[in-house]
Amino acid sequence: MAEGTGPGPKLTRTHRALVGVVMAGAVLIAAIGFAGSYAAVRELALQKGFGDFSLVFPIGI
C-alpha cells in the first residue's frame, strides 16, 4: 500500500517531531529508572555478600 493511501490521518512534520521528542523522553526516563534500580540492587547484593558477582546480579533480576 502506498504511503498516505491507508486509513487514518497523515502525520505532519510537526507531529513527527513531537513523536520523536516524546520517544526520546520516554527512553531517557527508562534509562534513569534502570540506572537507579541497578544501583540499588547492586548495593543490596554487595551488602548480602555477593562480592564481584554483584556487578552482574541486577541484570539477572
N, C-alpha and C positions, 0 to 999 in steps of 0.2 A: 504494500500500500504506500502510495506517495505521501510525502510529508504534507500535512495540512488538509488531507482528504478524509481523515478519520474523525470519529466522534470527539466531542469536547472542544473547549476553547483553545485558541492559539496563544502561546506564551509570547509576550513582548520581550524586548531586550531588558527592560526594567524588571519584569517578573523573573527572568532567568538570573539576573544579577542578585535579586533578593533571595532566590532559592539557593544560590551559591553562598551568600552571606550566612543564611540560616544553617546550611550544611556545615560550613566551616565552624560556626559557633557550637554546633552540636558535637563535632569532633573534638573541639577544644575542651568543652565541658566533660566529655567522656574521658579524655586524656588526664585531666585534673583529677577526676574521680578515681581512675585506675592508679595514678601515682600515689594518691593518699591512701587508698586501700592497700596497695602493695607495701608501702612503708609501714603501715600499722601491723599487717600480718607478719612482715619480716621481723619487726621488733618483737612481736609476741613469740615468734619462733626462736629468736635469739634468747629470750628470757626462759624459754622452756628447754633450752639446751640442744638445739638442732645444729649448732655450730655453723660450718661452711655451707651446709645444706639449706640453711635459712635464706640464702640468696635466691634459690630456685623454688623453694617451698610455696611461696604465694602464687606462683604461676600454676602449680598443680591444684591449688584450691580454686 
